[in-house]
Amino acid sequence: MSYLIRVLLPDTPGSLGQLAEAIGLVDGNIESVDVVESFPDGTVMDDIVVSLPKGAMADSLITAADTIDGVEVDSIRPFSGRVDRRGQIQMLAEVAAHARNIPRAMEELVTVTPRSMTASWAIVLDDKASADEISRVAASMAAPEDDGSHPNDIDITAARILDADAEDWIPETWGLLDSSLAATPLGSTGMVLIVGRTGGPDFLASEVEHLGQLGRIVGAILS
């Protein structure tokens, strides 16, 4: 079983090595490490994908992290495969190749984005397809089912975090299980990319910025 463990640790030589050694002592195998954000106080937030032997408990990773001074576990959740930021390059090439076939291009986008953003799912909505309602263009396999609700307006003019409790256009299913949500417009196309992270953690400012950059690039390609 593999887990994505998000940890805050000192940005000093040896800190990650100590954590890796502690994870190894509980038979954890690190599959990928990704620096999510660096902070002014000299700490960094890392996403680490770790596989554990059959029968091992995820709590053992928290216990291992707690043995290292200055390391704090922000969250831990099941995760299949590795964090793949580089996969975005291939995805953007596919979007460019199918730029005249919007549904196909958006299928490429929602297939790759969850893994590259350590999210659970992705959905693309079209705000300009109809004057009366918003339509769903594409959705990843794990995305919530279309519940039949069709908002007539969404306020996504820049990449930002979404509040499922405060924004009445968001379907109830998107916020289930304490899901964290973020969205970005795809340039001037009228389409919006929404990503959800079931069970959290919340999207950090650097992740929202990354999502916005992705949206601008995809929008430029499609335009």
MIKE-719214 format. One line per 2 residues: their letters; for each residue x, y, z of N, C-alpha, C. Coordinates in steps of 0.1 Angstrom, whole numbers, plus 5000, padded with zeros to 4 digits. Layout:
<nodes>
a) X Y Z X Y Z X Y Z | ... .
</nodes>
This chain:
<nodes>
ms) 5008 4988 5000 5000 5000 5000 5009 5012 5000 | 5005 5022 4992 5013 5035 4991 5005 5046 4997 .
yl) 5013 5055 5003 5007 5067 5010 5014 5079 5006 | 5007 5090 5005 5012 5103 5003 5013 5110 5017 .
ir) 5025 5112 5022 5026 5119 5035 5032 5133 5032 | 5025 5143 5037 5029 5157 5036 5035 5161 5049 .
vl) 5048 5165 5048 5055 5168 5061 5062 5182 5060 | 5062 5188 5071 5069 5201 5073 5083 5198 5080 .
lp) 5094 5202 5074 5107 5199 5080 5116 5210 5078 | 5127 5211 5086 5137 5222 5085 5144 5221 5071 .
dt) 5146 5232 5065 5153 5233 5052 5168 5234 5055 | 5173 5223 5061 5187 5222 5064 5193 5209 5059 .
pg) 5206 5209 5056 5212 5197 5051 5210 5185 5061 | 5206 5174 5056 5205 5162 5064 5191 5159 5069 .
sl) 5182 5169 5069 5169 5167 5075 5161 5157 5067 | 5161 5158 5054 5154 5148 5046 5160 5134 5047 .
gq) 5173 5134 5048 5180 5121 5050 5177 5114 5063 | 5176 5122 5073 5172 5116 5086 5157 5111 5086 .
la) 5149 5118 5079 5135 5113 5078 5134 5101 5069 | 5142 5100 5058 5143 5089 5050 5148 5076 5058 .
ea) 5157 5078 5066 5163 5067 5074 5152 5062 5084 | 5145 5072 5090 5134 5068 5099 5123 5060 5092 .
ig) 5120 5064 5080 5110 5057 5073 5114 5043 5069 | 5127 5042 5066 5133 5029 5062 5132 5019 5074 .
lv) 5134 5025 5086 5134 5016 5098 5120 5010 5101 | 5109 5016 5095 5096 5009 5096 5092 5002 5083 .
dg) 5103 4999 5075 5101 4992 5062 5094 5000 5052 | 5094 5013 5053 5088 5021 5042 5098 5023 5031 .
ni) 5093 5023 5019 5101 5025 5007 5097 5038 5000 | 5105 5048 5000 5102 5061 4994 5102 5060 4979 .
es) 5091 5064 4972 5090 5063 4958 5091 5076 4951 | 5088 5087 4958 5090 5100 4952 5090 5111 4963 .
vd) 5097 5121 4960 5098 5133 4970 5096 5145 4961 | 5087 5154 4966 5084 5166 4958 5083 5178 4968 .
vv) 5091 5189 4966 5090 5200 4975 5078 5209 4970 | 5069 5211 4979 5056 5218 4976 5058 5233 4978 .
es) 5064 5236 4989 5065 5251 4992 5077 5253 5002 | 5084 5264 5000 5094 5268 5010 5089 5280 5018 .
fp) 5092 5281 5031 5086 5292 5039 5098 5301 5044 | 5094 5313 5047 5105 5323 5052 5111 5319 5065 .
dg) 5105 5310 5073 5110 5306 5086 5121 5295 5085 | 5125 5292 5073 5135 5281 5071 5130 5267 5071 .
tv) 5117 5266 5068 5111 5252 5067 5106 5250 5053 | 5104 5237 5049 5098 5234 5036 5087 5224 5039 .
md) 5077 5224 5029 5067 5214 5029 5069 5204 5018 | 5071 5191 5021 5074 5181 5011 5063 5171 5010 .
di) 5060 5167 4998 5051 5155 4996 5059 5143 4993 | 5058 5133 5001 5066 5121 5000 5057 5109 4998 .
vv) 5058 5101 4987 5051 5089 4985 5059 5078 4990 | 5053 5070 4999 5059 5059 5006 5051 5046 5005 .
sl) 5057 5035 5001 5050 5022 5001 5054 5015 5013 | 5044 5008 5019 5046 5000 5031 5042 4985 5028 .
pk) 5049 4976 5034 5046 4962 5032 5031 4959 5036 | 5026 4948 5030 5012 4944 5033 5011 4942 5048 .
ga) 5000 4947 5053 4997 4946 5067 5003 4957 5076 | 5012 4965 5071 5018 4976 5078 5008 4987 5079 .
ma) 5008 4994 5091 4998 5005 5093 5004 5019 5089 | 4996 5027 5084 5000 5041 5080 5006 5048 5092 .
ds) 5000 5045 5104 5005 5052 5116 5019 5051 5119 | 5025 5040 5113 5040 5038 5115 5048 5049 5109 .
li) 5043 5055 5098 5050 5066 5091 5049 5079 5100 | 5038 5081 5107 5037 5092 5116 5046 5091 5127 .
ta) 5047 5078 5133 5056 5076 5144 5070 5078 5140 | 5074 5073 5128 5087 5075 5123 5091 5090 5122 .
ad) 5082 5098 5116 5085 5112 5114 5086 5119 5128 | 5078 5115 5137 5079 5121 5151 5092 5119 5158 .
ti) 5100 5110 5153 5113 5107 5160 5124 5117 5155 | 5121 5125 5145 5130 5135 5140 5127 5149 5144 .
dg) 5136 5156 5151 5134 5169 5156 5130 5179 5145 | 5120 5186 5147 5116 5197 5137 5107 5192 5126 .
ve) 5104 5179 5126 5095 5174 5115 5081 5172 5120 | 5072 5178 5112 5057 5177 5116 5050 5171 5104 .
vd) 5041 5161 5107 5033 5155 5097 5020 5164 5095 | 5018 5169 5083 5007 5177 5080 4995 5168 5077 .
si) 4997 5158 5069 4986 5149 5065 4992 5136 5059 | 4983 5126 5059 4987 5113 5052 4975 5107 5046 .
rp) 4976 5102 5034 4964 5096 5028 4969 5086 5018 | 4961 5076 5014 4964 5066 5004 4967 5073 4991 .
fs) 4977 5068 4983 4980 5074 4970 4986 5064 4961 | 4981 5063 4949 4985 5053 4940 4996 5059 4930 .
gr) 5007 5052 4929 5018 5057 4920 5027 5067 4926 | 5032 5076 4918 5041 5086 4922 5036 5100 4918 .
vd) 5041 5110 4925 5038 5124 4921 5045 5126 4908 | 5038 5131 4898 5044 5132 4885 5042 5146 4879 .
rr) 5051 5156 4883 5050 5169 4878 5055 5169 4863 | 5065 5161 4860 5070 5161 4846 5059 5156 4836 .
gq) 5050 5148 4841 5040 5144 4832 5031 5155 4826 | 5032 5167 4832 5025 5178 4826 5030 5182 4813 .
iq) 5043 5180 4810 5049 5184 4798 5043 5176 4786 | 5042 5163 4788 5036 5154 4778 5021 5158 4776 .
ml) 5015 5160 4788 5000 5164 4787 4998 5176 4779 | 5007 5187 4781 5005 5199 4773 5008 5197 4759 .
ae) 5017 5188 4755 5019 5184 4741 5007 5178 4735 | 5000 5169 4743 4988 5163 4738 4977 5173 4737 .
va) 4976 5182 4746 4966 5193 4745 4968 5201 4732 | 4981 5204 4730 4984 5212 4717 4981 5204 4705 .
ah) 4983 5191 4705 4981 5183 4694 4966 5181 4690 | 4958 5183 4701 4943 5181 4699 4936 5194 4702 .
ar) 4942 5205 4700 4937 5218 4703 4924 5221 4696 | 4922 5215 4684 4909 5217 4676 4898 5208 4681 .
ni) 4902 5199 4689 4892 5189 4694 4891 5191 4710 | 4883 5201 4714 4883 5205 4728 4880 5193 4737 .
pr) 4870 5185 4735 4867 5174 4745 4879 5165 4746 | 4886 5162 4735 4897 5153 4736 4909 5160 4744 .
am) 4911 5172 4741 4922 5179 4748 4919 5180 4763 | 4907 5183 4766 4903 5184 4780 4904 5170 4788 .
ee) 4901 5159 4780 4903 5146 4786 4918 5144 4790 | 4927 5148 4781 4941 5147 4785 4944 5155 4797 .
lv) 4938 5167 4798 4941 5176 4810 4936 5170 4823 | 4924 5165 4823 4918 5159 4836 4924 5146 4839 .
tv) 4930 5139 4830 4936 5126 4833 4950 5128 4840 | 4957 5138 4836 4971 5140 4841 4971 5149 4854 .
tp) 4962 5159 4854 4963 5169 4865 4962 5163 4879 | 4953 5154 4882 4953 5149 4896 4966 5144 4901 .
rs) 4973 5136 4893 4986 5131 4897 4996 5142 4899 | 4997 5151 4890 5007 5162 4890 5004 5172 4901 .
mt) 4991 5173 4906 4987 5182 4916 4985 5175 4929 | 4988 5162 4930 4985 5154 4942 4970 5156 4946 .
as) 4962 5156 4936 4947 5158 4939 4940 5144 4936 | 4928 5144 4940 4920 5131 4938 4913 5131 4925 .
wa) 4909 5143 4920 4901 5143 4907 4902 5157 4901 | 4897 5158 4889 4897 5171 4881 4885 5171 4872 .
iv) 4879 5183 4871 4868 5185 4862 4870 5198 4854 | 4866 5198 4841 4866 5211 4834 4851 5214 4831 .
ld) 4848 5227 4834 4835 5232 4831 4836 5243 4820 | 4826 5245 4812 4825 5255 4802 4815 5265 4805 .
dk) 4819 5277 4807 4811 5288 4811 4804 5296 4799 | 4809 5292 4787 4804 5299 4775 4796 5290 4765 .
as) 4795 5277 4769 4788 5268 4759 4774 5272 4757 | 4767 5277 4768 4753 5281 4767 4751 5294 4775 .
ad) 4742 5301 4771 4739 5314 4778 4731 5311 4791 | 4726 5299 4792 4717 5296 4803 4724 5288 4815 .
ei) 4734 5280 4811 4740 5272 4822 4754 5268 4818 | 4761 5263 4829 4774 5258 4828 4774 5243 4824 .
sr) 4783 5239 4815 4783 5225 4811 4796 5218 4815 | 4796 5205 4817 4807 5198 4820 4814 5193 4807 .
va) 4827 5196 4805 4834 5192 4793 4841 5179 4795 | 4848 5177 4806 4855 5165 4809 4857 5163 4824 .
as) 4859 5151 4828 4861 5148 4842 4870 5135 4843 | 4878 5135 4853 4887 5123 4856 4879 5112 4861 .
ma) 4885 5100 4862 4877 5088 4866 4872 5089 4880 | 4879 5095 4889 4875 5096 4903 4867 5108 4906 .
ap) 4863 5116 4896 4856 5128 4899 4841 5125 4903 | 4835 5133 4911 4821 5131 4915 4812 5131 4903 .
ed) 4802 5122 4903 4793 5121 4892 4785 5135 4890 | 4781 5137 4878 4773 5149 4875 4760 5147 4881 .
dg) 4756 5156 4891 4744 5154 4898 4732 5161 4891 | 4734 5166 4879 4723 5172 4872 4721 5187 4874 .
sh) 4729 5192 4884 4727 5206 4887 4736 5214 4877 | 4730 5225 4872 4738 5233 4862 4737 5248 4866 .
pn) 4747 5253 4873 4747 5267 4877 4748 5276 4864 | 4742 5287 4865 4742 5296 4854 4753 5307 4855 .
di) 4761 5306 4865 4772 5315 4866 4782 5310 4877 | 4795 5311 4874 4806 5308 4883 4816 5319 4883 .
di) 4821 5322 4895 4830 5334 4896 4844 5329 4898 | 4850 5325 4887 4864 5321 4887 4872 5329 4877 .
ta) 4877 5340 4881 4885 5349 4872 4900 5348 4874 | 4904 5341 4885 4918 5338 4887 4919 5325 4895 .
ar) 4931 5319 4895 4933 5307 4903 4930 5310 4918 | 4922 5302 4925 4919 5304 4939 4913 5291 4945 .
il) 4913 5291 4958 4907 5281 4966 4892 5282 4966 | 4884 5271 4965 4870 5272 4965 4865 5268 4979 .
da) 4854 5274 4984 4848 5271 4996 4835 5264 4993 | 4834 5251 4995 4822 5244 4991 4810 5248 5000 .
da) 4812 5253 5012 4801 5257 5021 4796 5271 5018 | 4805 5279 5012 4801 5293 5010 4796 5297 4996 .
ed) 4800 5288 4987 4796 5291 4973 4785 5282 4968 | 4773 5288 4966 4762 5280 4964 4761 5273 4950 .
wi) 4770 5276 4941 4770 5270 4928 4777 5256 4928 | 4785 5254 4939 4793 5242 4939 4784 5230 4943 .
pe) 4784 5219 4936 4776 5207 4939 4780 5202 4953 | 4770 5197 4960 4773 5192 4974 4783 5180 4973 .
tw) 4783 5172 4963 4792 5161 4962 4806 5164 4961 | 4809 5176 4957 4823 5180 4956 4830 5182 4969 .
gl) 4822 5186 4979 4828 5189 4992 4827 5177 5002 | 4822 5166 4998 4821 5155 5007 4834 5150 5012 .
ld) 4834 5144 5024 4846 5138 5030 4857 5149 5032 | 4853 5161 5036 4862 5172 5038 4871 5175 5027 .
ss) 4866 5174 5015 4875 5176 5003 4879 5191 5002 | 4891 5193 4998 4897 5206 4995 4895 5209 4980 .
la) 4892 5221 4976 4889 5224 4962 4897 5236 4958 | 4901 5236 4945 4908 5248 4939 4904 5248 4925 .
at) 4905 5260 4919 4901 5262 4905 4909 5273 4898 | 4909 5272 4885 4916 5282 4877 4908 5283 4863 .
pl) 4908 5296 4858 4902 5297 4844 4913 5292 4835 | 4909 5287 4823 4918 5283 4813 4919 5294 4803 .
gs) 4927 5304 4807 4928 5316 4798 4915 5323 4796 | 4913 5327 4783 4901 5334 4779 4891 5324 4772 .
tg) 4893 5311 4774 4884 5302 4767 4870 5301 4772 | 4868 5306 4785 4855 5304 4791 4854 5291 4799 .
mv) 4865 5283 4798 4865 5270 4806 4872 5272 4819 | 4869 5264 4829 4874 5264 4842 4879 5250 4846 .
li) 4891 5249 4852 4896 5236 4857 4894 5236 4872 | 4887 5226 4877 4885 5224 4891 4892 5212 4896 .
vg) 4900 5212 4907 4906 5200 4912 4902 5198 4926 | 4900 5186 4930 4895 5183 4944 4905 5173 4950 .
rt) 4907 5175 4963 4915 5166 4971 4907 5160 4982 | 4902 5148 4981 4894 5142 4990 4901 5140 5004 .
gg) 4895 5145 5014 4901 5144 5028 4912 5154 5030 | 4914 5163 5021 4925 5173 5023 4938 5167 5019 .
pd) 4949 5174 5023 4950 5187 5030 4946 5199 5021 | 4944 5211 5027 4941 5222 5019 4952 5225 5009 .
fl) 4948 5231 4998 4958 5236 4988 4966 5247 4993 | 4979 5247 4992 4988 5257 4996 4989 5268 4986 .
as) 4993 5280 4990 4994 5291 4980 5003 5288 4968 | 5014 5281 4970 5022 5277 4959 5015 5267 4949 .
ev) 5006 5259 4955 4999 5250 4946 4988 5257 4938 | 4982 5267 4944 4972 5275 4937 4979 5283 4926 .
eh) 4991 5288 4929 4999 5295 4919 5002 5286 4907 | 5006 5274 4911 5010 5264 4900 4998 5261 4892 .
lg) 4986 5259 4898 4974 5256 4891 4971 5268 4881 | 4972 5280 4886 4970 5291 4877 4979 5292 4865 .
ql) 4992 5289 4867 5001 5289 4856 4997 5278 4846 | 4993 5267 4851 4988 5256 4842 4977 5261 4834 .
gr) 4967 5268 4841 4955 5273 4834 4959 5283 4823 | 4968 5292 4826 4972 5302 4816 4979 5295 4804 .
iv) 4987 5285 4806 4994 5278 4795 4984 5271 4786 | 4975 5263 4792 4965 5256 4785 4956 5266 4777 .
ga) 4952 5277 4784 4944 5287 4777 4951 5293 4765 | 4964 5295 4766 4971 5301 4755 4972 5291 4743 .
il) 4974 5278 4747 4974 5268 4736 4961 5267 4729 | 4950 5267 4736 4937 5266 4730 4933 5278 4722 .
s) 4938 5289 4726 4934 5302 4719 4942 5304 4706 .
</nodes>
